[in-house]
Amino acid sequence: MTTYHIGQKLCGRVTGIQPYGAFVLLDDYTQGLIHISECKSGIVHDLKHELRIGKPVVVTVLDIEQYNKKISLSLRQEDMHASQVLPKNVNLRKHFWTNNHLNYGFSAIEKHREAWVKEALTRIGQ
């Protein structure tokens, strides 16, 4: 399986069109989604007027969800760069990252469980 990264430009093929976006096959095992808002600059009322199944497209990787590896794609980024409105290195989308390096979750809570149980039992008088 190929590893992708944010900002990478890829060639793909449209495999499905839904009211909310278009699915693009990037390689034999990987598929991404172009949300309707990322299809072109301006309003898109019907994706079937913009894209068709089997059409080759050049897309930009906007985001890769960490846990389920869903890939968000854009045709609009390429469109904006081609019009020279903004420099190529400007990222037009905010990315929100998880804090995996922090020690949150059940294992961190478990360390304190025994002390919390003792404290709770003393409060209720047992």
GIRA-V698305 format. One line per field, one symbol per residue. psi: psi as a letter, one per 40 degrees, with the letter a starting at -180 (. if undefined). Layout:
psi->???
//
This chain:
psi->hihiihehhihahheihideahhhhdadehiihhideedihahhdhdeediihehhihihhdihhddefhhhihddddddddefdiidehhehihhiigdeigiaddddddedddddddddddef.
//
